[in-house]
Amino acid sequence: MKRILPVLALSAGLLLPGLAMADDVTPGQFTANNVWMMMAAGLVFIMHLGFATLESGLTRAKNTTNILFKNTFILSAGILTYALMGFNLMYPGDFSLGSFFGFAGFGIGTGPEGNTIAYADGGYTYWTDFLFQAMFAATAATIVSGAVAERIKLGSFMVFSLFFVGLVYPILGSWKWGGGWLDQMGFYDFAGSTLVHSVGGWGALVGAMLLGPRLGKYVGNRMNPIPGSNMPMAAVGVFLLWLGWFGFNGGSVLSADPELTSFTLVTTCLAAAAGAIAAMMTSWFQFSKPDLSMALNGILAGLVGITAGADTVGILGAVTIGLVAGVLVVYSVIAFDRVKIDDPVGAISVHLVCGIWGTLAVGIFSTNPEHSFLTQLVGVAAYGVTTVLAALAIFAAVKATMGLRVSEYEELEGLDLAEHGGHAYDFSMGSGFMEPPTAEQRPPIATSITAADRA
């Protein structure tokens, strides 16, 4: 998703025309490009509703308000921090530290040519550019939200999100999309399998490991399933995400080029469908029963996997990427459970594992001979090491000053009551608002939960 648009793009083995240079763009094309890009921004915005409903559906009802509050905060704070400094960190123009870091200044604003065909080769205006990029910015922290759900302090997560979205994501994004060192090396990530999804996935992994599992999830050598509260809501969330991916990948063409945009949407949908079927069959074989949550995560796995190369892999390549992602997500969820890393929604498996796979797959299936598997591997490693170190630093600072995990009683009672003073669902005949119990009213903690389980 570089803002300097390519003239030619390779897709499905055919040489497809990309956006022409600014001198060749007519006013009508300029308008069409902007309208499509603004529509794509709206579709990416819808993805945040998808994340909110998916996460609340796959977690317990007593934590629903907390999940929705975090998602509301992430989007709102993400847009503001991206306007304050994130946009100019991600697209600095000039790098001051050897193509690793640059900053164009605080705030947003455009010069006289910012809203004309002269900007971005006629693909869009400055304001359209900011709007589309801002919708991406908060996604990385939303991925972390699902993996640390049901036991992280609200204030601590909010502070982490501010730094992760405001600093980590845009600086790392500048390495590729801003024309930094990985872009100069030839690393390719069309719409963010690594830059968005794996970055969020690495942060999610660090957070889940530092927090530890939910109480009662792993007792002794046994894994106790904790089912979600609302599978219809989870399914709605996944289909909203699939819809939003039309803007996520389609908008990353950075113009209304009809041929390349339509091709990108076809590869995106094929990978999603293949991921769903692969996850369905794999989980059915593994558990002897068809598992809806695995099927839903298979859709997301295919979408994440194809995102790095949706414009440059062929039809067969797109289907293969989706199929492999669907298998990977099932066995990844099982593997993380075996090592007692508790991820309530499967975010690490979907976004990290399948994001890595999709990025490496560009080096295998891309029709562009300039795309190299080794270069893709270097990019994956660079983003992994840097994101882990950055997330560790932020979480460690937050833990030392504010603490990370809610108390045992608050976790058992539910974060809706503990953090927000009420529940998302009111099935009583009363007012629907419950006062927190006093110390004398609190029940004893379940004795089946050992000290090792709390660690």
Buried (B, 14 or more C-beta within 10 A) or exposed (E): BBBEBBEEBBBBEEEBEBBBEBEEBEEEBBEBBBEBBBBBBBBBBBBBBBBBBBBBBBBBBBBBBBBBBBBEBBBEBBBBBBBBBBBBBBBBEEBEEEBBBBBBEEEBEBEEEBBBBBBBBBBBBBBBBBBBBBBBBBBBBBBBBBBBBBBBBBEBBBBBBBBBBBBBBBBBBBBBBBBBBBBEBBBBBBBBBBBBBBBBBBBBBBBBBBBBBBBBBBBEEEBEEBEBBBBEBBBBBBBBBBBBBBBBBBBBBBBBBEBBBEBBBBBBBBBBBBBBBBBBBBBBEBEEEEBBBBBBBBBBBBBBBBBBBBBBBBBEBBBBBBBBBBBBBBBBBBEBBEEBBBBBBBBBBBBBBBBBBBBBBBBBBBBBEEBBEEBBBBBBEBBBEBBBEBBBEBBEEBBEEBEBBBEBBBBBBBBBBBBBEBBBEEEEEEEEEBEEEEEEEEEEEEEEBEEEBEE
